[in-house]
Amino acid sequence: MNDIEIKVHLIEIAKNILKVDSEVDDLLYLIISESLLAITFISIIEEEFDIEFDDDDIDIEFFGSFDEIVLRIKNYI
């Protein structure tokens, strides 16, 4: 999977969790505003990409952008 495919998949996961069709820029903000949604988002990513993030990888910068999440995923696959 290339970076663009991963990013598109992440956006779809976020939209499914939130059950919205918001602007991409708002999705991560909406997810981190509810800690349970953030945990669900991370769990789904780990399951979908068959990875397990180290606790140190999940910080506020993680949710800075989808590009940042793609970079972190790429470190595991």
C-alpha positions as protocol buffer text, in pm:
chain_id: "A"
residue {
  index: 1
  type: MET
  ca { x: 0 y: 0 z: 0 }
}
residue {
  index: 2
  type: ASN
  ca { x: 136 y: 344 z: -86 }
}
residue {
  index: 3
  type: ASP
  ca { x: 101 y: 660 z: 124 }
}
residue {
  index: 4
  type: ILE
  ca { x: -205 y: 789 z: -62 }
}
residue {
  index: 5
  type: GLU
  ca { x: -389 y: 457 z: -31 }
}
residue {
  index: 6
  type: ILE
  ca { x: -314 y: 445 z: 342 }
}
residue {
  index: 7
  type: LYS
  ca { x: -434 y: 804 z: 388 }
}
residue {
  index: 8
  type: VAL
  ca { x: -758 y: 741 z: 199 }
}
residue {
  index: 9
  type: HIS
  ca { x: -819 y: 431 z: 411 }
}
residue {
  index: 10
  type: LEU
  ca { x: -756 y: 628 z: 733 }
}
residue {
  index: 11
  type: ILE
  ca { x: -1002 y: 898 z: 626 }
}
residue {
  index: 12
  type: GLU
  ca { x: -1268 y: 634 z: 558 }
}
residue {
  index: 13
  type: ILE
  ca { x: -1206 y: 475 z: 900 }
}
residue {
  index: 14
  type: ALA
  ca { x: -1244 y: 817 z: 1066 }
}
residue {
  index: 15
  type: LYS
  ca { x: -1566 y: 894 z: 877 }
}
residue {
  index: 16
  type: ASN
  ca { x: -1710 y: 554 z: 969 }
}
residue {
  index: 17
  type: ILE
  ca { x: -1627 y: 599 z: 1338 }
}
residue {
  index: 18
  type: LEU
  ca { x: -1779 y: 946 z: 1345 }
}
residue {
  index: 19
  type: LYS
  ca { x: -2068 y: 858 z: 1116 }
}
residue {
  index: 20
  type: VAL
  ca { x: -2020 y: 1189 z: 934 }
}
residue {
  index: 21
  type: ASP
  ca { x: -1905 y: 1319 z: 601 }
}
residue {
  index: 22
  type: SER
  ca { x: -1708 y: 1614 z: 743 }
}
residue {
  index: 23
  type: GLU
  ca { x: -1421 y: 1799 z: 589 }
}
residue {
  index: 24
  type: VAL
  ca { x: -1099 y: 1601 z: 623 }
}
residue {
  index: 25
  type: ASP
  ca { x: -938 y: 1871 z: 838 }
}
residue {
  index: 26
  type: ASP
  ca { x: -1212 y: 1839 z: 1100 }
}
residue {
  index: 27
  type: LEU
  ca { x: -1204 y: 1460 z: 1132 }
}
residue {
  index: 28
  type: LEU
  ca { x: -897 y: 1426 z: 1356 }
}
residue {
  index: 29
  type: TYR
  ca { x: -1011 y: 1715 z: 1574 }
}
residue {
  index: 30
  type: LEU
  ca { x: -1348 y: 1546 z: 1624 }
}
residue {
  index: 31
  type: ILE
  ca { x: -1179 y: 1216 z: 1708 }
}
residue {
  index: 32
  type: ILE
  ca { x: -942 y: 1357 z: 1969 }
}
residue {
  index: 33
  type: SER
  ca { x: -1223 y: 1555 z: 2130 }
}
residue {
  index: 34
  type: GLU
  ca { x: -1362 y: 1223 z: 2255 }
}
residue {
  index: 35
  type: SER
  ca { x: -1102 y: 992 z: 2409 }
}
residue {
  index: 36
  type: LEU
  ca { x: -1310 y: 679 z: 2345 }
}
residue {
  index: 37
  type: LEU
  ca { x: -1324 y: 766 z: 1975 }
}
residue {
  index: 38
  type: ALA
  ca { x: -947 y: 816 z: 1972 }
}
residue {
  index: 39
  type: ILE
  ca { x: -892 y: 474 z: 2128 }
}
residue {
  index: 40
  type: THR
  ca { x: -1136 y: 317 z: 1883 }
}
residue {
  index: 41
  type: PHE
  ca { x: -962 y: 488 z: 1590 }
}
residue {
  index: 42
  type: ILE
  ca { x: -620 y: 360 z: 1702 }
}
residue {
  index: 43
  type: SER
  ca { x: -754 y: 7 z: 1759 }
}
residue {
  index: 44
  type: ILE
  ca { x: -910 y: -7 z: 1415 }
}
residue {
  index: 45
  type: ILE
  ca { x: -589 y: 119 z: 1253 }
}
residue {
  index: 46
  type: GLU
  ca { x: -387 y: -147 z: 1434 }
}
residue {
  index: 47
  type: GLU
  ca { x: -632 y: -416 z: 1325 }
}
residue {
  index: 48
  type: GLU
  ca { x: -664 y: -296 z: 965 }
}
residue {
  index: 49
  type: PHE
  ca { x: -287 y: -272 z: 911 }
}
residue {
  index: 50
  type: ASP
  ca { x: -196 y: -568 z: 1136 }
}
residue {
  index: 51
  type: ILE
  ca { x: 34 y: -357 z: 1353 }
}
residue {
  index: 52
  type: GLU
  ca { x: 61 y: -260 z: 1719 }
}
residue {
  index: 53
  type: PHE
  ca { x: 178 y: 89 z: 1806 }
}
residue {
  index: 54
  type: ASP
  ca { x: 415 y: 137 z: 2100 }
}
residue {
  index: 55
  type: ASP
  ca { x: 260 y: 352 z: 2371 }
}
residue {
  index: 56
  type: ASP
  ca { x: 523 y: 620 z: 2299 }
}
residue {
  index: 57
  type: ASP
  ca { x: 393 y: 651 z: 1941 }
}
residue {
  index: 58
  type: ILE
  ca { x: 50 y: 767 z: 2052 }
}
residue {
  index: 59
  type: ASP
  ca { x: 81 y: 1132 z: 2147 }
}
residue {
  index: 60
  type: ILE
  ca { x: -82 y: 1459 z: 2048 }
}
residue {
  index: 61
  type: GLU
  ca { x: 141 y: 1483 z: 1738 }
}
residue {
  index: 62
  type: PHE
  ca { x: -2 y: 1148 z: 1625 }
}
residue {
  index: 63
  type: PHE
  ca { x: -333 y: 1325 z: 1566 }
}
residue {
  index: 64
  type: GLY
  ca { x: -172 y: 1627 z: 1399 }
}
residue {
  index: 65
  type: SER
  ca { x: -258 y: 1513 z: 1049 }
}
residue {
  index: 66
  type: PHE
  ca { x: -339 y: 1207 z: 845 }
}
residue {
  index: 67
  type: ASP
  ca { x: 4 y: 1240 z: 687 }
}
residue {
  index: 68
  type: GLU
  ca { x: 162 y: 1202 z: 1033 }
}
residue {
  index: 69
  type: ILE
  ca { x: -41 y: 888 z: 1098 }
}
residue {
  index: 70
  type: VAL
  ca { x: 63 y: 749 z: 759 }
}
residue {
  index: 71
  type: LEU
  ca { x: 429 y: 803 z: 851 }
}
residue {
  index: 72
  type: ARG
  ca { x: 384 y: 621 z: 1180 }
}
residue {
  index: 73
  type: ILE
  ca { x: 201 y: 333 z: 1013 }
}
residue {
  index: 74
  type: LYS
  ca { x: 479 y: 305 z: 754 }
}
residue {
  index: 75
  type: ASN
  ca { x: 728 y: 257 z: 1039 }
}
residue {
  index: 76
  type: TYR
  ca { x: 546 y: -66 z: 1129 }
}
residue {
  index: 77
  type: ILE
  ca { x: 467 y: -217 z: 789 }
}
